[in-house]
Amino acid sequence: MLFQNGKLMVRELEDRDAGLLAKWLSDPAVLEFYEGRDNAFDAEKILDIYYDPEDDTVKCIIQFDGCEIGYIQYYQLDDETRQAYGYSDKDGTIYGTDQFIGEPDYWKKGIGTLLVSAMLQFLIEHKKADRVVMDPRTSNERALRCYEKCGFKKVRLLPKRELHEGEYRDCWLIEYKI
């Protein structure tokens, strides 16, 4: 277990979780906000992306009240991403995170806010993060409201940052700064 906050628990991804990821990442309701409805994942794609032993990203499953409901990952920004976001070595230790709740029945219940707040606390206390960043699409208003509730601030617009449903979309660089 990575951390727990009440009914919320986050644990590292296990081999047995591939089926959960395939279920969530083939659901058009989830893909509308994460990856795109034209980018469904099959078992092979799940293994290639989420089980790559060369990837330093820490991949995790979100549980709420004992049920697996989603996915979260975190990673220390590499030099290329730091530069793309406009950070220098003087900006300290910077982590990025990405997440989704894959079970729509758990949407709009405050779990995302609880999750992001708990991840921030974990990264600050255990990884000594000076900043945590994300780059959500500008159109993902529900996610942006959640992140702003957790203390993230918009830093700058990243034009045409993410390919989503056949078109490059604008994203916000958002930051939680210690």
GIKA-V828131 format. One record per residue. RES is the residue in three letters. SS is DSSP state (H for helix, E for strand, L for the rest). OMEGA is omega in degrees with one decimal (NA if undefined). NEAR is the number of other C-alpha atoms within 12 Angstrom. Layout:
# GIKA-V828131
res=RES ss=SS omega=OMEGA near=NEAR
res=RES ss=SS omega=OMEGA near=NEAR
This chain:
# GIKA-V828131
res=MET ss=L omega=178.2 near=15
res=LEU ss=L omega=175.9 near=26
res=PHE ss=E omega=177.3 near=25
res=GLN ss=E omega=176.1 near=23
res=ASN ss=E omega=-176.2 near=23
res=GLY ss=L omega=-178.8 near=15
res=LYS ss=L omega=-178.7 near=19
res=LEU ss=E omega=175.3 near=31
res=MET ss=E omega=176.2 near=30
res=VAL ss=E omega=179.2 near=37
res=ARG ss=E omega=179.5 near=26
res=GLU ss=E omega=179.9 near=25
res=LEU ss=L omega=177.4 near=29
res=GLU ss=L omega=179.8 near=20
res=ASP ss=H omega=-176.5 near=18
res=ARG ss=H omega=-176.8 near=15
res=ASP ss=H omega=-177.2 near=27
res=ALA ss=H omega=178.9 near=28
res=GLY ss=H omega=176.3 near=22
res=LEU ss=H omega=179.8 near=31
res=LEU ss=H omega=179.4 near=40
res=ALA ss=H omega=178.3 near=29
res=LYS ss=H omega=-176.2 near=26
res=TRP ss=H omega=-173.8 near=35
res=LEU ss=L omega=168.6 near=35
res=SER ss=L omega=179.7 near=27
res=ASP ss=L omega=-178.8 near=26
res=PRO ss=H omega=179.1 near=23
res=ALA ss=H omega=178.0 near=23
res=VAL ss=H omega=-175.7 near=32
res=LEU ss=H omega=176.7 near=27
res=GLU ss=L omega=-177.0 near=24
res=PHE ss=L omega=-175.1 near=32
res=TYR ss=L omega=176.0 near=35
res=GLU ss=L omega=179.3 near=30
res=GLY ss=L omega=-177.1 near=26
res=ARG ss=L omega=176.9 near=21
res=ASP ss=L omega=-174.3 near=21
res=ASN ss=L omega=178.8 near=24
res=ALA ss=L omega=-177.9 near=26
res=PHE ss=L omega=170.1 near=29
res=ASP ss=L omega=-176.2 near=21
res=ALA ss=H omega=-178.8 near=22
res=GLU ss=H omega=179.9 near=16
res=LYS ss=H omega=176.4 near=19
res=ILE ss=H omega=-178.4 near=25
res=LEU ss=H omega=-178.9 near=21
res=ASP ss=H omega=-173.1 near=16
res=ILE ss=H omega=-172.1 near=21
res=TYR ss=H omega=-179.0 near=34
res=TYR ss=L omega=178.5 near=25
res=ASP ss=L omega=-177.5 near=17
res=PRO ss=L omega=-179.7 near=12
res=GLU ss=L omega=-175.4 near=10
res=ASP ss=L omega=-179.9 near=16
res=ASP ss=L omega=179.1 near=16
res=THR ss=L omega=176.5 near=24
res=VAL ss=E omega=-173.8 near=29
res=LYS ss=E omega=-172.2 near=32
res=CYS ss=E omega=174.2 near=37
res=ILE ss=E omega=177.4 near=40
res=ILE ss=E omega=173.3 near=42
res=GLN ss=E omega=175.0 near=36
res=PHE ss=E omega=-179.7 near=30
res=ASP ss=L omega=176.2 near=16
res=GLY ss=L omega=-178.9 near=15
res=CYS ss=E omega=174.1 near=19
res=GLU ss=E omega=-173.8 near=31
res=ILE ss=E omega=-177.6 near=35
res=GLY ss=E omega=-170.1 near=41
res=TYR ss=E omega=172.4 near=40
res=ILE ss=E omega=175.8 near=35
res=GLN ss=E omega=173.9 near=31
res=TYR ss=E omega=-175.1 near=32
res=TYR ss=E omega=172.4 near=27
res=GLN ss=E omega=-178.1 near=28
res=LEU ss=L omega=175.5 near=30
res=ASP ss=L omega=-175.9 near=20
res=ASP ss=H omega=-178.4 near=17
res=GLU ss=H omega=-179.7 near=13
res=THR ss=H omega=176.7 near=22
res=ARG ss=H omega=-179.1 near=25
res=GLN ss=H omega=179.3 near=15
res=ALA ss=H omega=180.0 near=18
res=TYR ss=H omega=178.1 near=28
res=GLY ss=L omega=178.8 near=20
res=TYR ss=L omega=175.6 near=23
res=SER ss=L omega=177.4 near=17
res=ASP ss=H omega=-178.3 near=16
res=LYS ss=H omega=-177.0 near=12
res=ASP ss=H omega=173.8 near=20
res=GLY ss=L omega=-178.0 near=19
res=THR ss=L omega=-175.3 near=26
res=ILE ss=E omega=175.8 near=36
res=TYR ss=E omega=171.7 near=39
res=GLY ss=E omega=177.7 near=35
res=THR ss=E omega=175.8 near=36
res=ASP ss=E omega=-177.9 near=33
res=GLN ss=E omega=170.5 near=34
res=PHE ss=E omega=170.2 near=39
res=ILE ss=E omega=-173.4 near=41
res=GLY ss=L omega=178.8 near=35
res=GLU ss=L omega=-176.4 near=30
res=PRO ss=H omega=177.1 near=21
res=ASP ss=H omega=-179.4 near=17
res=TYR ss=H omega=177.2 near=22
res=TRP ss=L omega=174.1 near=21
res=LYS ss=L omega=178.6 near=16
res=LYS ss=L omega=179.9 near=16
res=GLY ss=L omega=-177.8 near=22
res=ILE ss=H omega=178.3 near=34
res=GLY ss=H omega=178.4 near=37
res=THR ss=H omega=176.9 near=29
res=LEU ss=H omega=-179.2 near=28
res=LEU ss=H omega=-176.9 near=40
res=VAL ss=H omega=177.7 near=42
res=SER ss=H omega=179.3 near=28
res=ALA ss=H omega=177.5 near=27
res=MET ss=H omega=176.6 near=40
res=LEU ss=H omega=-180.0 near=36
res=GLN ss=H omega=179.2 near=26
res=PHE ss=H omega=-177.3 near=23
res=LEU ss=H omega=179.4 near=32
res=ILE ss=H omega=-175.2 near=21
res=GLU ss=H omega=-172.2 near=15
res=HIS ss=H omega=-179.2 near=15
res=LYS ss=H omega=177.0 near=22
res=LYS ss=L omega=178.1 near=19
res=ALA ss=L omega=172.6 near=29
res=ASP ss=L omega=178.4 near=26
res=ARG ss=E omega=171.4 near=34
res=VAL ss=E omega=-175.8 near=41
res=VAL ss=E omega=172.4 near=41
res=MET ss=E omega=178.0 near=41
res=ASP ss=L omega=-179.8 near=39
res=PRO ss=L omega=174.8 near=43
res=ARG ss=E omega=-179.5 near=33
res=THR ss=L omega=-178.2 near=28
res=SER ss=L omega=-177.7 near=19
res=ASN ss=L omega=-172.6 near=21
res=GLU ss=H omega=179.7 near=15
res=ARG ss=H omega=178.8 near=21
res=ALA ss=H omega=-179.6 near=33
res=LEU ss=H omega=177.1 near=29
res=ARG ss=H omega=178.3 near=23
res=CYS ss=H omega=-176.4 near=28
res=TYR ss=H omega=178.4 near=37
res=GLU ss=H omega=175.1 near=25
res=LYS ss=H omega=-178.6 near=19
res=CYS ss=L omega=176.7 near=27
res=GLY ss=L omega=176.6 near=23
res=PHE ss=L omega=176.8 near=29
res=LYS ss=E omega=174.7 near=26
res=LYS ss=E omega=-179.4 near=24
res=VAL ss=E omega=176.8 near=23
res=ARG ss=E omega=177.8 near=21
res=LEU ss=E omega=176.1 near=22
res=LEU ss=E omega=-175.2 near=23
res=PRO ss=E omega=175.0 near=20
res=LYS ss=E omega=-174.7 near=18
res=ARG ss=E omega=-170.1 near=22
res=GLU ss=E omega=173.8 near=24
res=LEU ss=E omega=-178.0 near=20
res=HIS ss=E omega=178.9 near=26
res=GLU ss=L omega=172.3 near=18
res=GLY ss=L omega=-177.1 near=13
res=GLU ss=E omega=175.7 near=15
res=TYR ss=E omega=-173.9 near=17
res=ARG ss=E omega=175.7 near=23
res=ASP ss=E omega=176.7 near=21
res=CYS ss=E omega=170.5 near=28
res=TRP ss=E omega=164.3 near=31
res=LEU ss=E omega=177.4 near=33
res=ILE ss=E omega=-171.5 near=33
res=GLU ss=E omega=167.2 near=31
res=TYR ss=E omega=-175.4 near=32
res=LYS ss=E omega=-179.4 near=25
res=ILE ss=L omega=NA near=22
